[in-house]
Amino acid sequence: MSDVLRFRAGHVPGLDAAQLRWQVLPFSAHGQRLEVEVPALDEVQLAAVAAHVERAAREQLQSLRVDEIVGVVAKAAARLLDPQDPLRGQADELLPIVTGLDPEMVRLALTGYLHAFRAPQLQRFVAEDFANPKMLDGFQPATKGGAVRAVGPSLLVHSWAGNVPGLSMWSFVAGLLVKAGNVGKLASAEPVFATLFAQALVDVRPAWRDAFAVLWWKGGDPVAQVLYREAEVVLGYGGNASLRELREQVPVTTRFLAYGHKVGVALVGREALDRQRGPAAARLAAHDVARYEQQGCYSPHVVYVEAGGAVSPREFAQHLAAELAAQARRHPRRALDLGEAAALASWRQSIEWQGRAELLAHDEVHWAVAFVDGAQPLAPAPGQRCVVVSAVKSLEDVPGLLAPHASVLQTAALATDTDRLYALADALGAAGVTRVCALGSMTQPEAGWHHDGRFTLADLVRMVEIEQGAERAAERVGPHWQEGTP
C-alpha cells in the first residue's frame, strides 16, 4: 500500500482546535490507506458548541430571505460539481477509499446527486412543502383569514448514516433552508462529504462559519444527550437498532424524526418486454442494482417481471445477469468483510435450497441473479449486487405481495405504459410504497421528493398563526378606527 493519507474531518465553531481531542478512523481500499481525524468533544464542549451555533444561526440565518439561502447552497454545490475545484478533488480522491466503492462509480453518482442542489431544484424543494415559500421569511396571508409563518428549530441535530456517500447533504440543506442552527453527527462509515460541504458553505459565505457544526461521537454515547436536550428537533438516519437506541436518548419533549432501513422493488410490464425494450430495461435495472451496492434505501431487491411479453421473465433475468457482469467489469464491486461475505454466501445457499429458484451466477463473480418462476414474496437480498427476479402473471398481483411489508417499503421503479402507471402507482401506494420512479433512476430521487412519504421541510418547522379575530381586534385600537365601523 502507498503512504497513509490524512484528512481532518468536522467543523467545530467557537472552540480552539488545539483544545479538542481527535479520534482517528482508519480506512483502506484500492491500495490506499486513509486516516480521518474526527473531533470527539466532551459534554461541556458540546454544550458550548450548541449555544454558539444557536446564537449564530439566529444572527446570520434567520434574517435572510430563503432565496438568499438557496443562492448560497447552490454556489456551494456548484463548487462540489466542478471537477477542477480542490474540494471536489478531495471528494473524488477520498470517498472511494472511505466507502470502498469503485472510484468511477462514486464520481458519476456524486455528480448526478449534486445536480439536485442547484438553484432551480432547491426552489422546487421549498415550493413542494410550502404553497407560499415566503412564509419562511415572515407572516403571509392565510387562506382562512389572518396570517401564518413557518419557524424553523433554533437547534436541529442530525445523526447521519454512512451507507451512501453524500447522504448527509439532504438533511443539512433542509436545516439551512428552514434557517435552523444545525449540528450534524458524522457517520463513522463516511465522515468526509459533510466536512467538504461545510467547507464549501464557509468559503461561499464566511459569515455562516458559526451557524452550523459538524461533529462526531460514537453512536449511543450518552455524551450527546446534552445536545438532544437543547435541540428542538432531532433527525436520525440508520438501522432500526441504532434508531431505537437514539430514540431512547432523545427527551420526550423533543421532536424526533427517524429514517430507518427501507427496501426498493422494480416492476416490469409485458408492454416493456419486446425484443428492443426488454434488454434495455434489464440494463437500467442493472444500473439500479449496482449503484451503491444496494446500500441505499431506494435500491431494488426484487424485480417483478410480467409474463406474456416477447422477452420472458427468465430471459429478462438472463439479460440482467449479463448486464451485471458488464457492470462488474466497468465498476468492480468493493471487497467484502467477513460478515458481508458470510451473509452473501448464506443467501445464495438458501436460494439454491429453495428448489423453485435458479441462481444465474457463479461463486467467483461479484453479483448474483436468482430467478423464481412464480410470484415471490418480498424478501431483502444481502445487497452487494444480489437480486431476485420473480415471474408474475400480472403486475396487478404485486401490491398484494408487498403489503405485508409496508413498514420497510420505499421506492418502486415501474416500466409500464401510461395506461397502467397511475393505477399501479395507486395500488403500490396503498401497499406502503412512497416513491414511484422510472427504471434506472431509483438511486437518484428528484429534488423535493418526500423522503419516506414525509415532508422534508414542513416536518421541521412549527407554524405560527395570527387569527383573523386578532387582526380585527388590532384594528379596533388603531388610529383610524371609528365607532360604528363594520
C-alpha positions as CSV (number, residue, x, y, z in Angstrom):
1,M,0.0,0.0,0.0
2,S,1.0,3.6,-0.6
3,D,1.8,6.2,2.1
4,V,-1.0,7.0,4.5
5,L,-3.3,9.9,3.5
6,R,-4.7,12.1,6.3
7,F,-7.8,14.1,6.5
8,R,-9.2,16.2,9.3
9,A,-13.0,16.0,9.4
10,G,-15.6,18.1,11.1
11,H,-16.4,21.8,11.6
12,V,-16.2,23.0,15.2
13,P,-17.1,26.7,15.6
14,G,-16.4,28.6,18.8
15,L,-13.7,26.2,20.1
16,D,-9.9,26.1,19.6
17,A,-9.0,23.0,17.6
18,A,-5.9,22.6,19.8
19,Q,-8.1,22.1,22.8
20,L,-10.0,19.2,21.2
21,R,-9.5,15.5,21.4
22,W,-9.3,13.9,17.9
23,Q,-10.3,10.3,17.2
24,V,-8.6,8.6,14.3
25,L,-10.8,6.5,12.0
26,P,-8.8,4.2,9.6
27,F,-9.9,3.3,6.1
28,S,-8.2,1.3,3.3
29,A,-9.3,0.5,-0.2
30,H,-7.9,0.4,-3.7
31,G,-4.4,0.0,-2.4
32,Q,-4.5,3.2,-0.4
33,R,-4.8,3.9,3.3
34,L,-6.5,6.9,4.9
35,E,-6.7,8.2,8.4
36,V,-9.6,10.5,9.2
37,E,-9.4,12.6,12.3
38,V,-12.8,13.4,13.8
39,P,-13.5,15.8,16.7
40,A,-14.5,14.0,19.9
41,L,-16.0,16.6,22.3
42,D,-16.9,16.3,25.9
43,E,-20.2,17.4,27.4
44,V,-19.0,20.9,28.3
45,Q,-17.6,21.4,24.8
46,L,-20.8,20.1,23.1
47,A,-23.0,22.4,25.2
48,A,-20.7,25.3,24.3
49,V,-20.9,24.5,20.5
50,A,-24.7,24.1,20.7
51,A,-25.1,27.5,22.3
52,H,-22.6,29.1,19.8
53,V,-24.4,27.6,16.8
54,E,-27.9,28.5,18.0
55,R,-26.8,32.1,18.6
56,A,-25.0,32.5,15.3
57,A,-27.9,31.0,13.3
58,R,-30.3,33.5,14.9
59,E,-27.9,36.3,13.9
60,Q,-26.8,35.1,10.4
61,L,-29.6,32.9,9.0
62,Q,-32.9,34.0,10.4
63,S,-32.7,37.5,8.9
64,L,-32.1,36.2,5.4
65,R,-34.7,35.5,2.8
66,V,-35.0,31.9,1.8
67,D,-34.0,32.8,-1.8
68,E,-30.7,34.1,-0.4
69,I,-30.1,30.8,1.4
70,V,-30.9,28.9,-1.8
71,G,-28.2,31.0,-3.6
72,V,-25.5,30.2,-1.1
73,V,-26.3,26.5,-1.1
74,A,-26.4,26.4,-4.9
75,K,-23.0,28.1,-5.1
76,A,-21.5,25.6,-2.6
77,A,-23.0,22.7,-4.6
78,A,-21.5,24.2,-7.8
79,R,-18.1,24.1,-6.2
80,L,-18.5,20.4,-5.5
81,L,-19.8,19.8,-9.1
82,D,-16.7,21.5,-10.6
83,P,-14.1,18.8,-11.4
84,Q,-11.3,21.5,-11.2
85,D,-12.3,22.6,-7.7
86,P,-10.0,21.4,-4.9
87,L,-12.9,20.3,-2.7
88,R,-14.3,18.2,-5.5
89,G,-10.8,16.8,-6.0
90,Q,-10.8,15.7,-2.3
91,A,-14.2,14.1,-2.7
92,D,-13.1,12.1,-5.7
93,E,-9.9,11.0,-4.0
94,L,-11.2,10.2,-0.5
95,L,-14.7,8.9,-0.9
96,P,-13.7,5.7,-2.8
97,I,-11.2,4.9,0.0
98,V,-13.7,5.5,2.7
99,T,-16.6,3.6,1.1
100,G,-14.6,1.0,-0.9
101,L,-16.8,1.8,-3.9
102,D,-15.4,2.0,-7.4
103,P,-13.9,5.5,-8.0
104,E,-15.6,6.0,-11.3
105,M,-19.0,4.9,-9.8
106,V,-18.5,7.4,-7.0
107,R,-17.6,10.2,-9.4
108,L,-20.6,9.6,-11.7
109,A,-23.1,9.1,-8.8
110,L,-21.9,12.2,-6.9
111,T,-22.2,14.4,-10.0
112,G,-25.8,13.2,-10.6
113,Y,-26.6,13.6,-6.9
114,L,-25.3,17.2,-6.7
115,H,-27.5,18.3,-9.6
116,A,-30.4,18.1,-7.2
117,F,-28.9,21.0,-5.3
118,R,-28.8,23.7,-8.0
119,A,-30.9,26.8,-7.5
120,P,-34.0,25.8,-9.6
121,Q,-34.1,22.4,-7.9
122,L,-33.7,23.9,-4.4
123,Q,-36.6,26.3,-5.2
124,R,-38.7,23.3,-6.1
125,F,-37.6,21.7,-2.9
126,V,-39.1,24.6,-1.0
127,A,-42.2,25.0,-3.1
128,E,-43.0,21.3,-2.7
129,D,-43.6,21.8,1.0
130,F,-44.9,25.3,1.2
131,A,-47.5,26.7,-1.1
132,N,-46.1,30.1,-0.4
133,P,-42.4,29.8,0.3
134,K,-42.3,33.4,1.7
135,M,-43.9,32.1,4.9
136,L,-40.3,31.0,5.8
137,D,-39.4,34.7,5.8
138,G,-42.4,36.2,7.6
139,F,-46.1,36.2,8.1
140,Q,-48.1,35.7,4.9
141,P,-51.9,35.9,4.3
142,A,-53.7,32.6,5.2
143,T,-56.5,31.3,3.1
144,K,-58.8,31.0,6.0
145,G,-58.0,34.6,7.1
146,G,-55.4,36.0,9.3
147,A,-51.7,35.2,8.6
148,V,-49.2,32.4,9.0
149,R,-45.5,31.8,9.0
150,A,-43.2,28.8,9.3
151,V,-40.5,28.9,12.0
152,G,-37.6,26.5,11.9
153,P,-36.0,25.0,15.0
154,S,-33.5,27.1,16.8
155,L,-31.3,24.0,17.1
156,L,-31.6,21.0,14.8
157,V,-29.4,17.9,15.5
158,H,-28.7,15.4,12.7
159,S,-27.4,11.9,13.2
160,W,-26.2,10.9,9.8
161,A,-25.8,7.4,8.3
162,G,-22.8,6.4,6.2
163,N,-24.3,3.7,3.9
164,V,-24.4,6.1,0.9
165,P,-21.8,8.8,0.3
166,G,-23.1,12.3,0.5
167,L,-26.4,11.2,2.1
168,S,-25.9,13.9,4.8
169,M,-26.4,16.7,2.3
170,W,-30.2,16.2,2.2
171,S,-30.9,17.0,5.8
172,F,-28.1,19.5,6.1
173,V,-29.6,21.6,3.3
174,A,-33.1,21.1,4.7
175,G,-31.9,22.5,8.0
176,L,-30.4,25.6,6.3
177,L,-33.5,26.2,4.3
178,V,-35.6,26.5,7.4
179,K,-32.9,28.7,9.0
180,A,-32.1,26.3,11.9
181,G,-28.8,26.2,13.8
182,N,-27.5,22.8,12.6
183,V,-25.3,20.3,14.4
184,G,-24.6,17.2,12.5
185,K,-23.0,13.9,13.7
186,L,-20.6,12.4,11.2
187,A,-21.1,8.8,10.4
188,S,-18.1,6.7,11.3
189,A,-18.5,4.9,8.0
190,E,-18.4,8.1,5.9
191,P,-17.0,11.2,7.7
192,V,-15.8,13.0,4.6
193,F,-18.6,14.5,2.5
194,A,-20.3,16.6,5.2
195,T,-17.0,18.1,6.1
196,L,-16.3,19.1,2.5
197,F,-19.8,20.6,2.1
198,A,-19.4,22.6,5.3
199,Q,-16.1,24.0,4.0
200,A,-17.8,24.9,0.7
201,L,-20.5,26.8,2.5
202,V,-18.0,28.7,4.6
203,D,-16.0,29.6,1.5
204,V,-19.0,30.9,-0.2
205,R,-20.5,32.7,2.8
206,P,-17.8,33.2,5.5
207,A,-20.4,34.8,7.9
208,W,-22.0,31.3,8.2
209,R,-18.9,29.8,9.8
210,D,-20.5,29.8,13.2
211,A,-24.1,28.9,12.2
212,F,-23.5,25.1,12.0
213,A,-21.3,22.4,13.3
214,V,-20.1,19.1,12.0
215,L,-19.1,16.8,14.9
216,W,-18.5,13.2,15.8
217,W,-19.3,11.0,18.7
218,K,-19.6,7.2,19.0
219,G,-23.2,6.0,18.4
220,G,-25.1,5.6,21.6
221,D,-22.6,7.6,23.6
222,P,-24.5,9.4,26.4
223,V,-22.3,12.5,25.9
224,A,-24.6,13.5,23.1
225,Q,-27.6,13.9,25.4
226,V,-26.6,17.4,26.2
227,L,-27.3,18.2,22.5
228,Y,-30.6,16.4,22.5
229,R,-31.8,18.3,25.5
230,E,-31.1,21.6,23.7
231,A,-32.5,20.6,20.3
232,E,-36.0,21.4,19.1
233,V,-35.8,18.6,16.5
234,V,-33.5,15.6,16.2
235,L,-33.2,13.8,12.8
236,G,-31.9,10.2,12.9
237,Y,-30.8,8.1,10.0
238,G,-29.6,4.5,10.1
239,G,-30.7,0.9,11.0
240,N,-33.6,0.2,13.3
241,A,-31.3,-0.8,16.2
242,S,-29.3,2.4,16.1
243,L,-32.5,4.5,15.8
244,R,-34.1,2.7,18.7
245,E,-31.1,3.5,20.8
246,L,-31.2,7.1,19.7
247,R,-34.9,7.4,20.4
248,E,-34.3,6.4,24.0
249,Q,-31.8,9.2,24.4
250,V,-33.9,12.0,23.0
251,P,-36.2,13.7,25.5
252,V,-39.9,13.0,25.1
253,T,-40.5,16.8,24.6
254,T,-38.1,16.9,21.6
255,R,-39.4,16.1,18.2
256,F,-37.7,13.0,16.8
257,L,-37.8,12.2,13.1
258,A,-36.4,8.8,12.2
259,Y,-35.5,7.5,8.8
260,G,-34.8,3.8,9.1
261,H,-34.0,0.8,6.9
262,K,-36.1,0.5,3.7
263,V,-36.0,-1.5,0.5
264,G,-37.0,-1.0,-3.1
265,V,-38.5,-3.1,-5.8
266,A,-38.9,-2.9,-9.6
267,L,-41.9,-3.9,-11.8
268,V,-41.5,-4.6,-15.5
269,G,-44.7,-4.9,-17.5
270,R,-45.2,-7.1,-20.6
271,E,-45.5,-3.9,-22.8
272,A,-41.9,-3.1,-21.9
273,L,-40.7,-6.5,-22.9
274,D,-40.4,-6.5,-26.6
275,R,-37.1,-7.5,-28.2
276,Q,-35.8,-3.9,-28.1
277,R,-37.2,-2.6,-24.8
278,G,-36.7,-5.8,-22.8
279,P,-32.8,-5.8,-22.9
280,A,-32.8,-2.0,-22.4
281,A,-35.0,-2.4,-19.3
282,A,-32.6,-5.0,-17.9
283,R,-29.7,-2.6,-18.5
284,L,-31.5,0.1,-16.5
285,A,-32.3,-2.4,-13.7
286,A,-28.7,-3.4,-13.5
287,H,-27.7,0.2,-13.1
288,D,-30.1,0.5,-10.1
289,V,-28.7,-2.7,-8.6
290,A,-25.1,-1.9,-9.0
291,R,-25.0,1.7,-7.8
292,Y,-24.0,2.0,-4.2
293,E,-24.0,-1.9,-4.0
294,Q,-27.7,-1.7,-2.9
295,Q,-26.8,0.0,0.3
296,G,-29.4,2.8,-0.2
297,C,-33.0,2.7,1.0
298,Y,-34.1,3.0,-2.6
299,S,-32.1,0.1,-4.1
300,P,-34.0,-2.8,-5.7
301,H,-34.0,-6.2,-4.0
302,V,-36.7,-7.9,-6.1
303,V,-37.6,-7.3,-9.8
304,Y,-41.1,-8.5,-10.6
305,V,-41.4,-9.3,-14.4
306,E,-44.7,-9.9,-16.0
307,A,-45.2,-12.9,-18.3
308,G,-46.7,-12.5,-21.8
309,G,-44.1,-10.2,-23.4
310,A,-41.8,-11.1,-26.3
311,V,-39.0,-11.4,-23.7
312,S,-39.9,-13.9,-21.0
313,P,-39.2,-13.3,-17.3
314,R,-36.4,-15.9,-17.4
315,E,-34.9,-14.2,-20.5
316,F,-35.1,-10.9,-18.7
317,A,-33.2,-12.4,-15.7
318,Q,-30.5,-13.7,-18.2
319,H,-30.2,-10.2,-19.7
320,L,-30.0,-8.7,-16.2
321,A,-27.2,-11.2,-15.3
322,A,-25.3,-10.2,-18.4
323,E,-25.7,-6.5,-17.6
324,L,-24.5,-7.0,-14.0
325,A,-21.4,-8.9,-15.4
326,A,-20.7,-5.9,-17.6
327,Q,-21.1,-3.6,-14.6
328,A,-18.7,-5.7,-12.7
329,R,-16.1,-5.2,-15.4
330,R,-16.6,-1.4,-15.6
331,H,-17.2,-0.8,-11.9
332,P,-15.8,-3.7,-9.8
333,R,-17.6,-4.4,-6.5
334,R,-15.7,-3.4,-3.3
335,A,-14.1,-6.1,-1.2
336,L,-16.4,-7.6,1.4
337,D,-15.6,-8.0,5.0
338,L,-16.1,-11.4,6.7
339,G,-19.7,-10.7,7.9
340,E,-20.8,-9.4,4.5
341,A,-19.2,-12.4,2.7
342,A,-20.9,-14.8,5.1
343,A,-24.3,-13.1,4.6
344,L,-24.0,-13.3,0.8
345,A,-22.9,-17.0,0.9
346,S,-25.9,-17.8,3.2
347,W,-28.3,-16.0,0.8
348,R,-27.0,-17.9,-2.2
349,Q,-27.2,-21.2,-0.4
350,S,-30.8,-20.5,0.8
351,I,-31.8,-19.6,-2.8
352,E,-30.3,-22.9,-4.1
353,W,-32.1,-24.9,-1.4
354,Q,-35.5,-23.5,-2.2
355,G,-35.7,-25.7,-5.3
356,R,-38.0,-23.4,-7.2
357,A,-35.3,-20.8,-7.6
358,E,-32.5,-20.8,-10.2
359,L,-29.2,-19.0,-9.4
360,L,-27.8,-17.4,-12.5
361,A,-24.4,-16.7,-11.1
362,H,-21.2,-18.4,-10.1
363,D,-19.4,-18.2,-6.8
364,E,-16.4,-16.4,-8.3
365,V,-18.3,-13.5,-9.8
366,H,-19.3,-10.4,-7.9
367,W,-23.1,-10.4,-8.5
368,A,-26.0,-12.8,-8.3
369,V,-29.4,-13.1,-10.0
370,A,-31.8,-15.6,-8.6
371,F,-34.8,-16.4,-10.9
372,V,-38.1,-17.6,-9.4
373,D,-40.7,-18.9,-11.8
374,G,-43.6,-17.6,-9.8
375,A,-44.8,-14.8,-7.5
376,Q,-42.1,-14.3,-4.8
377,P,-43.0,-12.5,-1.6
378,L,-40.7,-9.6,-0.8
379,A,-37.5,-10.7,1.0
380,P,-34.5,-8.4,1.2
381,A,-31.3,-9.6,-0.5
382,P,-28.0,-9.1,1.2
383,G,-27.0,-6.3,-1.1
384,Q,-23.7,-6.4,-3.0
385,R,-25.5,-6.8,-6.3
386,C,-27.7,-9.7,-5.4
387,V,-31.2,-9.5,-6.7
388,V,-34.2,-11.8,-7.2
389,V,-36.2,-11.8,-10.5
390,S,-39.7,-13.0,-9.9
391,A,-42.0,-14.0,-12.7
392,V,-45.7,-12.9,-12.2
393,K,-48.7,-13.5,-14.3
394,S,-49.8,-9.9,-13.8
395,L,-48.2,-6.8,-12.2
396,E,-51.5,-6.1,-10.5
397,D,-50.7,-9.1,-8.2
398,V,-47.5,-7.5,-6.9
399,P,-49.0,-4.9,-4.5
400,G,-50.6,-7.8,-2.6
401,L,-47.2,-9.4,-2.2
402,L,-45.7,-6.2,-0.9
403,A,-48.5,-5.1,1.5
404,P,-47.4,-7.3,4.5
405,H,-44.0,-5.5,4.4
406,A,-45.4,-1.9,4.2
407,S,-43.2,-0.7,7.1
408,V,-40.0,-1.3,5.1
409,L,-41.2,-0.3,1.6
410,Q,-39.9,2.9,-0.1
411,T,-39.2,3.0,-3.8
412,A,-40.8,1.1,-6.7
413,A,-39.5,1.5,-10.2
414,L,-42.1,0.9,-12.9
415,A,-41.6,0.0,-16.6
416,T,-45.1,0.2,-17.9
417,D,-47.2,2.2,-20.2
418,T,-49.2,5.3,-19.2
419,D,-52.5,3.4,-19.1
420,R,-51.2,1.3,-16.2
421,L,-48.8,3.7,-14.5
422,Y,-51.3,5.6,-12.3
423,A,-53.4,2.5,-11.4
424,L,-50.4,0.5,-10.4
425,A,-48.9,3.5,-8.5
426,D,-52.2,3.9,-6.6
427,A,-52.1,0.2,-5.6
428,L,-48.4,0.3,-4.7
429,G,-49.1,3.4,-2.6
430,A,-51.8,1.6,-0.7
431,A,-49.3,-1.2,-0.1
432,G,-46.8,1.1,1.5
433,V,-44.6,2.4,-1.4
434,T,-43.9,6.1,-1.0
435,R,-42.0,6.8,-4.2
436,V,-42.6,5.6,-7.8
437,C,-39.9,6.3,-10.4
438,A,-38.5,5.0,-13.7
439,L,-36.1,2.2,-14.0
440,G,-32.5,3.5,-13.9
441,S,-33.3,6.3,-11.6
442,M,-34.0,4.5,-8.3
443,T,-30.9,5.8,-6.6
444,Q,-31.4,9.4,-7.7
445,P,-34.5,10.9,-6.2
446,E,-35.7,14.1,-7.7
447,A,-35.3,17.4,-5.9
448,G,-38.2,17.9,-3.4
449,W,-39.0,14.2,-3.1
450,H,-41.0,13.3,0.0
451,H,-38.5,11.1,1.9
452,D,-40.3,8.0,3.2
453,G,-43.6,9.8,2.3
454,R,-43.0,12.7,4.6
455,F,-42.5,16.5,4.1
456,T,-38.7,17.1,4.2
457,L,-39.0,20.8,5.2
458,A,-42.5,21.1,6.6
459,D,-41.8,18.4,9.2
460,L,-39.0,20.5,10.6
461,V,-40.9,23.7,11.3
462,R,-43.7,24.9,13.6
463,M,-46.4,27.1,12.2
464,V,-47.3,30.4,13.9
465,E,-50.7,31.8,13.1
466,I,-52.3,35.2,13.6
467,E,-56.0,34.5,13.7
468,Q,-58.4,36.8,11.7
469,G,-60.0,37.8,15.0
470,A,-56.7,39.1,16.3
471,E,-56.4,41.3,13.2
472,R,-59.8,42.7,13.7
473,A,-59.1,43.3,17.4
474,A,-55.9,45.1,16.5
475,E,-57.8,47.3,14.0
476,R,-60.1,48.5,16.8
477,V,-57.2,50.1,18.7
478,G,-55.7,51.6,15.6
479,P,-55.7,55.3,15.0
480,H,-58.2,55.1,12.1
481,W,-60.9,53.1,13.7
482,Q,-64.1,54.8,14.5
483,E,-67.1,53.6,16.5
484,G,-69.6,52.0,14.2
485,T,-67.0,50.9,11.6
486,P,-68.0,47.4,10.4
